[in-house]
Amino acid sequence: MGVTENAGYGVYVHIPFCRHRCDYCAFATFTDRDHIIEDYLRALSMEIDRAVSAAMPRATSIFVGGGTPTRVPPEDLVRVLAGIPVTSDAEITIECNPDDVTDEMMTRFIEGGVNRLSFGVQSMQSHVLKSLGRTHDPDNVHRSLEMARRAGFVDINLDIIYGVHGESVADWSATVRSILELQPTHVSAYGLTVESGTPLANDPARHPDNDLQAEMYEVADDLLVAAGLENYEVSNWSLPDRECQHNRLYWLQGNYAGFGSAAHAHHDGRRSWNVRTPDRFIELINSSHSAESSFEMLSDQERRLEGLQLAMRMREGVPMDSFTTEDLEMMSELLNVANGVVTLTRAGRLLANEVLIRLK
């Protein structure tokens, strides 16, 4: 396995600002740096301009994540994105906090060429949101999607999280049913994970229960598939032909640039990442230095194995000879084998990590 010919070229743009840090979040986000937003966006444009001058390929996809991209003025964010050369059919996604969305913001995004939105919903149950340390009101999810559609957006992803302390299977089922009423083209459903250094990590009483999470995954899969969304990667479902092309590029080991503090990049087996704090990022860019913090080179073998592991999580699967005959027999309930290709059953998706370590 390796880079596929049609993987494309991606661009990730990191916006590190947040109003509030959620209890489970370990991302490079900051709640006390709004005063440097203007300087940060200016440095971001400078970093992009340098890459373009060095003959960066046209992007087939752009993903703006964070942090909270909707924390910065939409006209300024669109101006930054305008500096990135793109193909005529590029997928351009911005992550949105439902609380921030306005009609003007949605119009600015559409006019700026953005054609896909990803809303951090997490739950439609207020007590579950409170347990997560989230601040948005479920009603704002409805309101923000109405604004997005009014502006002309069609491709809309909703992110949801299951296995939260105090969340019952009935709560989770209600969340999934509620988001399906909103008719998204794509849903990403993630089991809550405990990241070191977060308030969640320091409170074992709130850690998720694996058996309960497995039951919730099955509930989500049943409801999403019944609504016409296909599971195309362990944690992702979409309507036909509405998969997230940017994420597929990651899973296909495609090349991509990363702009902004803490942004990661990949070029032919060379993985790199920028300095973590926006202050340091601004300082380096303004002094005409690279913002790269460090890098690693994957060996051919590391790349091959990683490619198999990523492909195994997707509906495309891997060649049969990626497993021993003994492992195929032993994991028969976890794997589908057809036409020389091995894919995960739903039980296999629940135990994906155990399957992946047996790839050869």
C-alpha positions as CSV (number, residue, x, y, z in Angstrom):
1,M,0.0,0.0,0.0
2,G,1.1,3.6,-0.5
3,V,0.1,6.9,-2.1
4,T,-2.6,6.3,-4.6
5,E,-2.3,8.1,-7.9
6,N,-5.5,10.0,-7.4
7,A,-5.1,10.9,-3.7
8,G,-4.7,14.6,-4.7
9,Y,-3.0,17.3,-2.7
10,G,-4.4,18.6,0.6
11,V,-4.0,21.7,2.7
12,Y,-4.7,21.9,6.4
13,V,-5.0,25.3,8.0
14,H,-5.0,25.5,11.8
15,I,-6.9,28.2,13.7
16,P,-5.8,27.8,17.4
17,F,-8.3,30.2,19.1
18,C,-11.2,29.1,21.3
19,R,-13.7,30.8,23.6
20,H,-13.7,27.8,25.9
21,R,-11.6,24.7,26.2
22,C,-13.6,21.5,26.5
23,D,-12.8,19.0,29.2
24,Y,-11.7,16.3,26.8
25,C,-9.7,18.4,24.4
26,A,-5.9,17.9,24.0
27,F,-5.6,19.9,20.8
28,A,-3.3,22.9,20.4
29,T,-6.0,25.5,21.2
30,F,-5.9,28.7,23.4
31,T,-8.6,30.7,25.1
32,D,-6.4,33.7,26.1
33,R,-4.9,34.8,22.7
34,D,-7.7,36.6,20.9
35,H,-5.6,39.7,21.0
36,I,-3.2,38.2,18.5
37,I,-5.8,36.9,16.0
38,E,-5.0,39.7,13.5
39,D,-1.2,39.1,13.7
40,Y,-1.7,35.3,13.5
41,L,-3.8,35.5,10.3
42,R,-1.3,37.9,8.7
43,A,1.5,35.4,9.5
44,L,-0.6,32.6,8.2
45,S,-1.0,34.4,4.9
46,M,2.8,34.9,4.8
47,E,3.5,31.2,5.4
48,I,1.1,30.3,2.6
49,D,2.6,32.8,0.2
50,R,6.0,31.4,0.7
51,A,4.8,27.8,0.0
52,V,3.0,29.0,-3.2
53,S,6.2,30.8,-4.3
54,A,8.0,27.5,-3.8
55,A,5.7,25.9,-6.4
56,M,3.2,24.2,-4.0
57,P,0.7,22.1,-6.1
58,R,-2.9,23.2,-6.5
59,A,-5.0,21.8,-3.6
60,T,-7.7,19.3,-4.3
61,S,-8.9,19.8,-0.7
62,I,-8.6,22.3,2.1
63,F,-9.6,21.7,5.7
64,V,-9.7,24.5,8.2
65,G,-9.7,23.2,11.8
66,G,-8.8,24.2,15.3
67,G,-9.4,25.4,17.8
68,T,-12.5,27.2,16.5
69,P,-12.2,28.6,13.0
70,T,-15.4,30.5,13.4
71,R,-13.8,32.4,16.3
72,V,-11.9,34.7,13.7
73,P,-13.6,37.2,11.4
74,P,-15.0,35.3,8.4
75,E,-13.9,37.9,5.9
76,D,-10.3,37.7,7.2
77,L,-10.3,33.9,7.2
78,V,-11.7,33.8,3.6
79,R,-8.9,36.3,2.6
80,V,-6.3,33.9,4.0
81,L,-7.8,30.9,2.1
82,A,-7.9,33.0,-1.2
83,G,-4.1,32.7,-1.2
84,I,-4.2,29.0,-1.6
85,P,-4.2,27.8,-5.3
86,V,-6.9,25.2,-5.8
87,T,-8.3,22.9,-8.5
88,S,-11.6,23.8,-10.0
89,D,-13.4,21.0,-8.1
90,A,-11.6,21.4,-4.7
91,E,-13.4,20.5,-1.5
92,I,-13.0,23.3,1.0
93,T,-14.2,22.6,4.5
94,I,-14.4,24.9,7.6
95,E,-15.1,23.5,11.1
96,C,-17.9,25.5,12.8
97,N,-19.0,26.1,16.3
98,P,-22.9,26.3,16.2
99,D,-22.9,29.2,18.7
100,D,-20.8,31.4,16.3
101,V,-22.7,31.0,13.1
102,T,-24.4,34.0,11.6
103,D,-26.1,34.6,8.2
104,E,-23.3,37.0,7.3
105,M,-20.6,34.5,8.1
106,M,-22.3,31.8,6.0
107,T,-22.6,34.2,3.1
108,R,-19.0,35.2,3.4
109,F,-17.9,31.6,3.3
110,I,-20.0,30.8,0.3
111,E,-18.7,33.8,-1.6
112,G,-15.1,32.8,-0.6
113,G,-15.4,29.4,-2.3
114,V,-16.0,27.3,0.8
115,N,-18.3,24.4,-0.1
116,R,-18.4,22.2,2.9
117,L,-19.0,22.7,6.6
118,S,-18.3,20.5,9.6
119,F,-20.2,21.3,12.8
120,G,-19.0,20.3,16.2
121,V,-22.3,19.1,17.6
122,Q,-21.1,16.3,20.0
123,S,-24.5,15.8,21.5
124,M,-28.1,17.0,21.3
125,Q,-28.7,16.4,25.0
126,S,-27.9,19.4,27.3
127,H,-26.8,17.3,30.3
128,V,-24.3,15.4,28.0
129,L,-22.9,18.6,26.6
130,K,-22.4,19.9,30.2
131,S,-20.6,16.6,31.1
132,L,-18.3,17.2,28.1
133,G,-17.6,20.8,29.2
134,R,-19.3,22.0,26.0
135,T,-21.0,25.4,26.1
136,H,-23.3,25.4,23.0
137,D,-27.1,25.1,23.1
138,P,-28.6,22.2,21.0
139,D,-31.1,24.7,19.6
140,N,-28.2,26.6,18.0
141,V,-27.4,23.5,16.0
142,H,-30.8,23.7,14.3
143,R,-30.4,27.5,13.9
144,S,-26.9,27.3,12.4
145,L,-27.8,24.6,9.9
146,E,-30.8,26.7,8.7
147,M,-28.4,29.6,8.1
148,A,-25.9,27.4,6.3
149,R,-28.6,26.1,4.0
150,R,-30.0,29.5,3.4
151,A,-26.6,30.6,2.2
152,G,-26.4,27.7,-0.2
153,F,-24.4,25.0,1.6
154,V,-25.2,21.4,0.7
155,D,-22.3,19.4,2.0
156,I,-22.6,19.4,5.8
157,N,-20.9,17.1,8.3
158,L,-22.0,16.8,11.9
159,D,-19.5,15.5,14.5
160,I,-20.9,13.6,17.5
161,I,-19.3,11.9,20.4
162,Y,-20.5,8.8,22.3
163,G,-19.6,7.2,25.7
164,V,-19.8,10.4,27.7
165,H,-20.3,10.1,31.5
166,G,-24.0,10.3,32.4
167,E,-25.0,9.5,28.8
168,S,-27.4,6.6,28.5
169,V,-28.0,4.5,25.3
170,A,-31.4,6.3,25.1
171,D,-29.6,9.7,25.2
172,W,-27.3,8.6,22.5
173,S,-30.0,7.2,20.3
174,A,-31.9,10.5,20.7
175,T,-28.9,12.5,19.6
176,V,-28.4,10.4,16.5
177,R,-32.1,10.6,15.6
178,S,-32.0,14.4,16.2
179,I,-29.1,14.9,13.9
180,L,-30.6,12.7,11.2
181,E,-33.7,15.0,11.2
182,L,-31.2,17.8,10.2
183,Q,-30.4,15.7,7.0
184,P,-26.6,16.0,7.0
185,T,-24.7,14.6,4.1
186,H,-22.0,13.2,6.4
187,V,-21.7,12.2,10.0
188,S,-18.5,11.5,12.1
189,A,-19.2,9.6,15.3
190,Y,-16.3,9.1,17.7
191,G,-16.0,7.3,20.9
192,L,-14.9,9.6,23.7
193,T,-11.2,9.1,24.3
194,V,-9.2,10.1,27.4
195,E,-6.2,12.3,26.5
196,S,-3.5,12.9,29.1
197,G,-3.3,16.3,30.6
198,T,-7.0,17.1,30.2
199,P,-9.6,17.6,33.0
200,L,-11.3,14.4,31.8
201,A,-8.1,12.5,32.3
202,N,-7.8,13.7,35.9
203,D,-11.3,12.5,36.7
204,P,-11.5,8.7,36.4
205,A,-15.1,8.7,37.4
206,R,-16.0,10.2,34.1
207,H,-13.9,7.9,31.9
208,P,-15.9,6.0,29.3
209,D,-17.1,2.3,29.6
210,N,-15.9,0.2,26.7
211,D,-18.9,-2.1,26.6
212,L,-21.3,0.8,26.7
213,Q,-19.4,2.5,23.9
214,A,-19.6,-0.7,21.7
215,E,-23.4,-0.8,22.2
216,M,-23.7,2.9,21.3
217,Y,-21.6,2.4,18.1
218,E,-24.0,-0.3,17.0
219,V,-27.0,1.9,17.7
220,A,-25.4,4.7,15.6
221,D,-24.5,2.4,12.8
222,D,-28.1,0.9,12.7
223,L,-29.7,4.4,12.6
224,L,-27.3,6.0,10.2
225,V,-27.3,3.1,7.7
226,A,-31.1,3.0,7.8
227,A,-31.1,6.7,6.9
228,G,-29.0,6.0,3.8
229,L,-25.6,6.9,5.1
230,E,-22.9,4.4,4.3
231,N,-20.0,3.5,6.7
232,Y,-16.9,4.2,4.6
233,E,-14.4,4.4,7.5
234,V,-14.7,3.1,11.0
235,S,-16.0,6.4,12.4
236,N,-17.4,8.0,9.3
237,W,-20.7,7.7,7.4
238,S,-21.9,9.6,4.4
239,L,-24.5,9.7,1.7
240,P,-23.3,8.1,-1.6
241,D,-20.5,10.2,-3.2
242,R,-20.4,12.6,-0.2
243,E,-17.3,11.2,1.6
244,C,-14.9,13.8,3.0
245,Q,-12.2,13.9,0.3
246,H,-9.7,15.6,2.6
247,N,-9.9,12.8,5.2
248,R,-9.7,10.2,2.4
249,L,-6.5,11.9,1.3
250,Y,-5.0,11.3,4.8
251,W,-6.1,7.7,4.8
252,L,-4.7,7.1,1.4
253,Q,-1.3,8.5,2.5
254,G,-1.5,11.5,0.1
255,N,0.7,14.5,0.3
256,Y,-0.6,17.6,2.2
257,A,0.7,20.9,3.5
258,G,0.0,22.2,7.0
259,F,-0.2,25.9,7.7
260,G,-0.4,27.6,11.1
261,S,0.8,26.7,14.6
262,A,0.8,22.9,15.4
263,A,-0.2,22.1,11.8
264,H,1.1,18.8,10.4
265,A,2.3,18.1,6.8
266,H,3.3,15.0,4.8
267,H,5.3,14.8,1.6
268,D,6.4,11.4,0.3
269,G,7.0,9.8,3.7
270,R,8.4,12.9,5.4
271,R,6.0,14.0,8.2
272,S,6.6,17.4,9.8
273,W,4.8,19.7,12.3
274,N,4.9,23.3,13.1
275,V,5.6,24.9,16.5
276,R,2.7,24.5,18.9
277,T,2.0,28.1,20.1
278,P,0.6,30.9,17.9
279,D,2.9,33.4,19.5
280,R,6.0,31.5,18.5
281,F,4.5,30.8,15.1
282,I,4.0,34.6,14.5
283,E,7.5,35.3,15.7
284,L,9.2,32.8,13.4
285,I,7.2,33.8,10.3
286,N,7.7,37.5,10.9
287,S,11.5,36.9,11.1
288,S,11.5,35.0,7.8
289,H,12.1,31.6,9.4
290,S,10.3,28.4,8.9
291,A,7.7,27.6,11.5
292,E,8.6,23.9,11.4
293,S,9.3,22.4,14.8
294,S,10.4,18.9,13.8
295,F,10.0,16.1,11.3
296,E,10.3,12.3,10.8
297,M,11.1,10.2,7.8
298,L,9.1,7.0,7.4
299,S,11.0,4.0,6.1
300,D,9.5,2.1,3.1
301,Q,8.4,-0.6,5.5
302,E,6.8,1.8,8.0
303,R,5.0,3.5,5.2
304,R,3.8,0.2,3.7
305,L,2.4,-1.0,7.1
306,E,0.8,2.3,7.9
307,G,-0.9,2.2,4.5
308,L,-2.3,-1.2,5.3
309,Q,-3.5,-0.1,8.7
310,L,-5.3,3.0,7.2
311,A,-6.8,1.0,4.3
312,M,-8.1,-1.6,6.7
313,R,-10.2,1.0,8.5
314,M,-11.8,1.9,5.2
315,R,-14.4,0.0,3.2
316,E,-11.9,-0.7,0.5
317,G,-9.9,-3.0,2.8
318,V,-6.6,-4.7,2.0
319,P,-5.3,-7.6,-0.1
320,M,-5.9,-11.1,1.4
321,D,-2.2,-11.7,1.7
322,S,-1.9,-8.8,4.2
323,F,-2.8,-11.4,6.9
324,T,-1.6,-14.9,7.6
325,T,-4.0,-17.8,6.8
326,E,-4.1,-18.6,10.5
327,D,-5.1,-15.0,11.4
328,L,-7.8,-14.9,8.8
329,E,-9.3,-18.1,10.2
330,M,-9.0,-17.0,13.8
331,M,-10.6,-13.6,13.1
332,S,-13.3,-14.9,10.8
333,E,-16.0,-13.1,12.8
334,L,-14.2,-9.8,12.5
335,L,-13.3,-10.0,8.8
336,N,-15.1,-10.2,5.5
337,V,-13.1,-12.0,2.7
338,A,-14.3,-11.6,-0.8
339,N,-12.5,-11.5,-4.2
340,G,-9.1,-11.5,-2.6
341,V,-9.9,-8.4,-0.4
342,V,-10.3,-8.3,3.4
343,T,-12.6,-5.8,5.0
344,L,-13.9,-5.3,8.6
345,T,-17.3,-6.6,9.7
346,R,-19.1,-4.4,12.2
347,A,-17.7,-6.6,15.0
348,G,-14.3,-6.0,13.4
349,R,-14.8,-2.3,13.4
350,L,-15.4,-2.4,17.1
351,L,-12.1,-4.3,17.6
352,A,-10.2,-2.5,14.8
353,N,-7.0,-2.0,16.8
354,E,-6.8,-5.7,17.6
355,V,-7.1,-6.5,13.9
356,L,-4.6,-3.9,12.7
357,I,-1.7,-5.2,14.8
358,R,-2.0,-8.5,12.9
359,L,-1.3,-7.0,9.5
360,K,1.9,-8.1,8.0
